[in-house]
């Protein structure tokens, strides 16, 4: 059985506000996309909200994920017990919505599944461990069945409602729950930014829910945080949860964001010994857990350089207290409070807490004095 979350960790995760509920730009983005599709199609709309704790079967198996899929690893999934987990994508709501559709059929319906999800992710200005997603699935028993042309119409309608005029590209992708899957990117300042994954609803996924071959459908999943940042031109994902009144008031609509202030950043580089297979997502998640609310002061945690410890000279191994199965990483921490300037002392304390959370060597080096330890 995978290692489950502790009761304290679970309580902390469940306490995070879901921005798709209440008054917030994230919720407004959902409404705008849904209204555009409902108007274009004239179909019934069913809102499908569910518990944040879902069955492993609905999060993975009923969507066609293989038992060996890497996303099931505890590095990427927050398990509650042997049968349940915190949903890792809004698609986990879809199997239940499809089963309900099998019990209460409709000729043409748009299933709307929005909500907060829980991910193991890197820590920077574009990523968070608790993002928001939206699944939009159109199901119909019409003849002929829906095709790629209908999918193109769906993409164009959604992008037109949220990012009118934006250039986009649509490239093939493989998803376990779609056929003829695609990734949708939009151009922002000469850079392609992923905004959605989509495809034709996989017949096997429909069949598991009790929908026979007379049904066909379209399936789209969208990252809401990134979409709202693009719509409002917000530079930092932390602003979406800011308590600063001058920021929060701007998150009640979808108009362009007006910068409130630009606090100076503080950089700290630390040299660490970590597990040989550690990646940026692992480090980011451990920093969030260790800092709790203070993680809001961390703009990014980036791996600048990494070297297998077996390639280090003996003096470097001794300095880290590392062994050959580990690797040495140079991690750059960028600290920037959204509302005030951090002092050097505060920055050093945060640096030490990040160091304590990440370093797995026997020797330690601190930025501030520690009882019985060196100052470095």
C-alpha positions, 0 to 999 in steps of 0.5 A: 500500500502507498504511504498515506498522508498523515491526518495533519497533512490531510487536514491542511490540504483540505483546508485550502480554499477552492477558487472555483467556488465563491467570488473569484476570477477563476470561477468567472473563467469557468462560467465564461467558457461554459456559457459560450459552449452552452450558447453555441450548442444549445445543450443541457448543462450539468455541473458535477462537483464532488469530494476532493477525496476520490477513489483511486479507481475514479482518478486512474482506473476508470479513466484508462490509466495503466496500473504501472503508470508513473503518475500513481507513484507517491511522488505525484499522488497524495494517498489517503488510504489503500482505496482513496486519494486526493484527486490529482486532476479534475478528470477524477470527477468525470467517471461519477458524472458519466455514471450519473448520465447513464442513470439519467440520460440526456440527448445532448449534455455538457458535463462541467467538472471544476475544482481544486486538485493536488499535485506534486509540482515544482515551485516557481511563479507558474506552478503550485501544488494546489492548482485548479482545473476544469473538465468539459465533456460533451456527450450525445447520442446523435447520429452521426457521432461527434468527430474531430470537426466538433472538437475543433469547434469546441476549442475555437469556442472556448479560446474565443470566450477567454482569449479572443484573437489569440493564435493557437496550435493544436498538436496530437497527444495521447491520453488514456481517456481520449481518442485522437487526443490533442494539446492546445497551446496559445501564443503569448509574446512569441512563446507557446503556452499550453492551455488545454488537453482534449480529444474524442471521449474514449469509448472504453471510458464511456462503457465503464460508466454504463454508456453503450456505443450509441454515445459519443463525446468530446473531452477537454481538460484545462488548467484554470490558474494558467488560463486566468493568468493569461486572461488577466496578464498576471505574472505570478501564480501566488497573486491568485491567493493574495490577501492584499486588498489591492490585489484581492479586489482585482481578482473579482473580475477578468479585467487586466491586472494592474500591478500593485507593487514590485518588491525586490527579490532575494536570492540564496544558492544552496548546495545539497545532497539529495536522492539520486532520482530527486526532481524539481517537483519533489523539492518543491513539494517538500519546501511547501510542506516544510514552510507551510504558510511561509511558502508564499514568500518563495517565488521559486526553487530551481535546480541550477546544476546537479552532479552524481555524488560518485563523481565528486572528489572526497573533500566535497563528499565529506563537506556534504556528508553524502554517499555515492547513491545520492547526487549533489544539486545546486539549488537557487531559491528566489524569495520575494514577499508579495506585500513587503520587503524581506530583511536579510535575517528573514531571508536567511531563516527561510533559506535555513528552513529550505535547507533543512527540508531538502538536504539529506547529507550528514554534514550541514551548513547554516546561514544563521547560527545553530546551537552546536553548529557552524555559521556559514 
